[in-house]
Amino acid sequence: MPRPDSGQPSVPGVLTAEQVAAAARSIASQQEPSGAIPWFAPIGGVPGHVDAWNHVEAAMALSVAGLTEPSRRAYEWLLTAQRPDGSWPAKWVLGEVTEPGGESNHAAYVAVGVWHELLVSGDEGFAERMWPTVRRAIEFALGLQSARGEIIWIRRPDGSPSDHALLTGCSSIYQSLRCAVALAERLGDPQPDWELSADQLGHVVAAHPEAFADKSRYSMDWYYPMLGGPVRGPAAHRRVAEHWDAFVVPGLGCRCVSDQPWVTGAETCELVLALDAVGDTARALELFESIQHLRHADGSYWTGYQFANDRHFPGDRSTYTAAAVILAADALSGTTPGATIFKEVGGRVLGPSEPADPVACGCAPATLPSPVPTGS
């Protein structure tokens, strides 16, 4: 089913509708016959790998740009590649699994993709077909949730969980759970336990940094709590101000790592989405314009730029970077019905949540049982 004709996203003075379309075509051109979308086409004989999270992001961008057929092929691939436990392998190369562990945020993100596609296309038949896949994926992710609320980042090939959670991944899973809850309600199969899990997870992301491995060098740990939704309002604006100078290079974009002299297109555009979601639209537009120096003549985007050495680094033009550009253009322009997915889900504004179990995360003391009265 084709999407409603809402036109191509464009950002006046920054990116034209044709440039957005060219970016989408650059993604579709790298799609494998199976429907999988790798990070990049083979470079110097070295192929790009596939992971489910970036694959879903690319499918979303294709849908935004009106390339329905390759987008649907991408979702069909997810149906065939999902494992019985609800996960996908962490990495494939040319159709061969190279990292078999199952990452929780990779699995959960299919809910964002399916909800987004339902918004963009209005195709409930598609959503119904994907629903069992979404349900299994969410149950896999929630099988890694601790009593406190964080979700362990990977289940190893032997079935054992890793020993830590990641702030970026859990922030993404929060949005995924909100999309999964909305999808469940839309399809008449409500999942109230998922909502409780989302409440607990969102609270831990916002209030318990000790729950996560320290990855504070990476810009994603800075902006993802805002992008995924657990941190909004005054707390979000404080978070932006505290780390802006560490990560943002004026006129160039956002660093991937605070202590390295390179900016990346995907992180910059995700930061654009986060800023737009928290209401800082002026700086979002400024950043979006600044990263256009990575656009190639064919519409694709270089992954990053090493400004100390004045060269593109890494030396690839990645599908996930083009996808992030397209999704940011849609959010800034409000072109498709999916443009607000980083702001609200199912009529509910993304934002902080109260813990479903304050005792489990240490925000409330455990209640001791009342003493049994003795007889007189």
Sequence and secondary structure as in RCSB ss.txt:
>XXXX:A:sequence
MPRPDSGQPSVPGVLTAEQVAAAARSIASQQEPSGAIPWFAPIGGVPGHVDAWNHVEAAMALSVAGLTEPSRRAY
EWLLTAQRPDGSWPAKWVLGEVTEPGGESNHAAYVAVGVWHELLVSGDEGFAERMWPTVRRAIEFALGLQSARGE
IIWIRRPDGSPSDHALLTGCSSIYQSLRCAVALAERLGDPQPDWELSADQLGHVVAAHPEAFADKSRYSMDWYYP
MLGGPVRGPAAHRRVAEHWDAFVVPGLGCRCVSDQPWVTGAETCELVLALDAVGDTARALELFESIQHLRHADGS
YWTGYQFANDRHFPGDRSTYTAAAVILAADALSGTTPGATIFKEVGGRVLGPSEPADPVACGCAPATLPSPVPTG
S
>XXXX:A:secstr
          BTTTB HHHHHHHHHHHHTT  TTS   SS  BTTB  EE HHHHHHHHHHHHHTT HHHHHHHH
HHHHHH  TTS  EEEEETTEEEEEEEEHHHHHTHHHHHHHHHHHH  HHHHHHHHHHHHHHHHHHHTTB SSS 
BBSEE TTS B S B HHHHHHHHHHHHHHHHHHHHTT   HHHHHHHHHHHHHHHH GGGB   TTBHHHHHHH
HHHSSS THHHHHHHHHHHHHHEETTTEEBSBTTSSEEEHHHHHHHHHHHHHTT HHHHHHHHHHGGGGB TTS 
BBSEEETTTTEESSS B HHHHHHHHHHHHHHHT STTTTTTTEETTEE      S TTTTTSS           
 
